[in-house]
Amino acid sequence: MKAGTLSTFVARVDAAEFGICRTLNALSGRQPTRRLFQLVSRLGDGVIWYALMLALLLVRGRAALRPALVMALMGVLGVVLYKLLKRTFVRERPFITHSGISLQAAPLDRYSFPSGHTLHAVAFTWQAVAHYPELAWVLVPFTTLVAASRVVLGLHYPTDVLVGAAIGGALAQLGLTLG
């Protein structure tokens, strides 16, 4: 796809998703909701996943070493992938493109596609739950909140989140073949 054609396509998708973004972003108008999603998003920056890997090692010992290392490896691969895709698609974040979307948390970079937070949340959760199913009750809802937070806070479009989740799932499956 040529650069002009790609940017035209991205602009059309942005416009189609604007209504969903505006509706979900309006939830951030209430302080308790905004603070919850800001906290979840901040934890999704990576700290929760590092803590999870460390906790698995502390609680499960040597048995958790391989899963934790594979999770870390998939995390690094995820960063490489999403940065490459962001440079390729250069999709501006919703709050930049649409004045009707208010920014409620500082972005980590300029572009939105795909959601790295969602990618990593899905990848780490999927792998952790595959090895330790008892963690699903806390990790699955948390991952869902991370994904939702990205749209609610004005940082991503729904398709950014969906594609991030799909890539995260694919990375998780790749990781499971290794560990």
C-alpha positions as CSV (number, residue, x, y, z in Angstrom):
1,M,0.0,0.0,0.0
2,K,1.4,3.4,-1.0
3,A,2.0,6.0,1.8
4,G,-0.8,8.3,0.4
5,T,-3.2,5.4,0.2
6,L,-2.3,4.2,3.7
7,S,-2.8,7.7,5.2
8,T,-6.2,8.1,3.5
9,F,-7.3,4.6,4.8
10,V,-6.1,5.5,8.3
11,A,-8.0,8.8,8.2
12,R,-11.2,7.0,7.2
13,V,-10.9,4.5,10.0
14,D,-10.2,7.3,12.5
15,A,-13.3,9.1,11.4
16,A,-15.4,6.0,11.7
17,E,-14.2,5.3,15.2
18,F,-14.5,8.9,16.5
19,G,-18.0,8.3,17.9
20,I,-16.9,5.3,20.0
21,C,-13.9,7.2,21.2
22,R,-15.9,10.2,22.2
23,T,-18.5,8.1,24.0
24,L,-15.8,6.2,26.0
25,N,-13.7,9.3,26.6
26,A,-16.7,11.0,28.2
27,L,-16.5,8.4,31.0
28,S,-13.3,10.2,32.0
29,G,-15.3,13.3,32.9
30,R,-16.1,11.7,36.3
31,Q,-13.2,12.0,38.6
32,P,-13.4,8.5,40.3
33,T,-13.6,6.9,36.8
34,R,-10.8,9.0,35.4
35,R,-8.6,8.2,38.4
36,L,-9.3,4.4,38.2
37,F,-8.4,4.3,34.5
38,Q,-5.3,6.5,35.1
39,L,-4.1,4.2,37.8
40,V,-4.7,1.1,35.7
41,S,-3.0,2.6,32.7
42,R,0.0,3.6,34.8
43,L,0.3,0.1,36.2
44,G,0.1,-1.2,32.6
45,D,3.2,0.8,31.7
46,G,5.1,-2.3,32.8
47,V,5.4,-2.2,36.6
48,I,2.6,-4.7,37.2
49,W,4.2,-7.1,34.7
50,Y,7.7,-6.9,36.2
51,A,6.1,-7.4,39.6
52,L,4.2,-10.4,38.4
53,M,7.3,-12.1,37.0
54,L,9.2,-11.4,40.2
55,A,6.3,-12.6,42.3
56,L,6.1,-15.8,40.3
57,L,9.8,-16.4,40.9
58,L,9.5,-15.7,44.6
59,V,6.4,-17.8,45.1
60,R,7.0,-20.7,42.7
61,G,10.8,-20.7,42.8
62,R,12.7,-22.4,40.1
63,A,9.6,-23.8,38.4
64,A,8.6,-20.2,37.4
65,L,12.0,-19.3,35.9
66,R,11.3,-20.5,32.4
67,P,7.8,-18.9,32.2
68,A,9.2,-15.7,33.6
69,L,12.1,-15.6,31.1
70,V,9.8,-16.4,28.2
71,M,7.4,-13.6,29.4
72,A,10.3,-11.2,29.5
73,L,11.5,-12.3,26.0
74,M,7.9,-11.8,24.6
75,G,7.8,-8.4,26.3
76,V,10.9,-7.3,24.5
77,L,9.7,-8.7,21.2
78,G,6.4,-6.9,21.8
79,V,8.2,-3.6,22.2
80,V,10.1,-4.1,18.9
81,L,6.9,-5.0,17.1
82,Y,4.8,-2.2,18.3
83,K,7.5,0.4,17.7
84,L,8.0,-0.8,14.2
85,L,4.2,-0.7,13.5
86,K,3.9,2.8,15.0
87,R,6.6,4.1,12.7
88,T,5.0,2.4,9.8
89,F,1.4,3.5,10.3
90,V,2.0,6.9,12.0
91,R,-1.6,7.1,13.2
92,E,-2.0,10.2,15.4
93,R,-3.6,9.6,18.7
94,P,-7.4,10.5,19.0
95,F,-6.8,13.5,21.2
96,I,-4.5,15.0,18.6
97,T,-6.8,14.3,15.6
98,H,-10.2,15.1,17.2
99,S,-10.8,18.2,19.4
100,G,-13.8,16.3,20.9
101,I,-11.5,13.9,22.7
102,S,-9.8,15.0,25.9
103,L,-6.4,13.7,26.9
104,Q,-6.6,12.3,30.5
105,A,-3.1,10.8,30.8
106,A,0.3,11.5,29.3
107,P,1.1,9.5,26.2
108,L,4.4,7.6,26.1
109,D,4.9,8.5,22.4
110,R,3.1,10.3,19.6
111,Y,1.4,7.5,17.6
112,S,-1.4,5.2,18.6
113,F,-1.4,2.1,16.4
114,P,-1.2,-0.4,17.9
115,S,-1.7,-0.2,21.7
116,G,1.5,-1.4,23.3
117,H,-0.2,-1.4,26.8
118,T,-2.9,-3.8,25.5
119,L,-0.4,-5.9,23.6
120,H,1.7,-6.5,26.7
121,A,-1.3,-6.9,29.0
122,V,-2.7,-9.7,26.8
123,A,0.6,-11.3,26.2
124,F,1.6,-11.4,29.9
125,T,-1.8,-12.4,31.1
126,W,-2.3,-15.1,28.5
127,Q,1.1,-16.7,29.4
128,A,0.7,-16.3,33.1
129,V,-2.8,-17.9,33.1
130,A,-1.6,-20.7,30.8
131,H,1.0,-21.7,33.5
132,Y,-1.0,-20.6,36.6
133,P,-4.7,-20.7,35.9
134,E,-5.5,-19.6,39.4
135,L,-4.3,-16.1,38.4
136,A,-7.1,-15.6,35.8
137,W,-9.6,-14.1,38.3
138,V,-7.3,-11.1,38.8
139,L,-5.3,-10.8,35.6
140,V,-8.1,-11.1,33.1
141,P,-10.2,-8.2,34.6
142,F,-7.1,-6.1,35.0
143,T,-6.1,-6.7,31.4
144,T,-9.6,-5.7,30.3
145,L,-9.3,-2.5,32.3
146,V,-5.9,-1.7,30.8
147,A,-7.4,-2.1,27.3
148,A,-10.4,0.0,28.1
149,S,-8.3,2.7,29.8
150,R,-6.4,3.4,26.6
151,V,-9.6,4.5,24.8
152,V,-11.2,6.1,27.9
153,L,-8.2,8.3,28.5
154,G,-8.1,9.5,24.8
155,L,-4.9,7.8,23.9
156,H,-6.1,5.1,21.5
157,Y,-8.8,4.1,19.0
158,P,-10.7,0.9,19.6
159,T,-8.9,-0.7,16.6
160,D,-5.5,0.2,18.2
161,V,-6.6,-1.8,21.2
162,L,-8.0,-4.7,19.2
163,V,-4.9,-5.1,17.1
164,G,-2.7,-4.7,20.2
165,A,-4.7,-7.6,21.8
166,A,-4.4,-9.7,18.7
167,I,-0.6,-9.2,18.5
168,G,-0.3,-9.9,22.3
169,G,-2.3,-13.1,21.9
170,A,0.0,-14.2,19.0
171,L,3.1,-13.4,21.1
172,A,1.7,-15.3,24.0
173,Q,1.1,-18.3,21.8
174,L,4.6,-18.1,20.5
175,G,5.9,-17.8,24.0
176,L,4.0,-20.9,25.0
177,T,5.7,-22.9,22.3
178,L,9.0,-21.9,23.9
179,G,8.1,-22.5,27.5
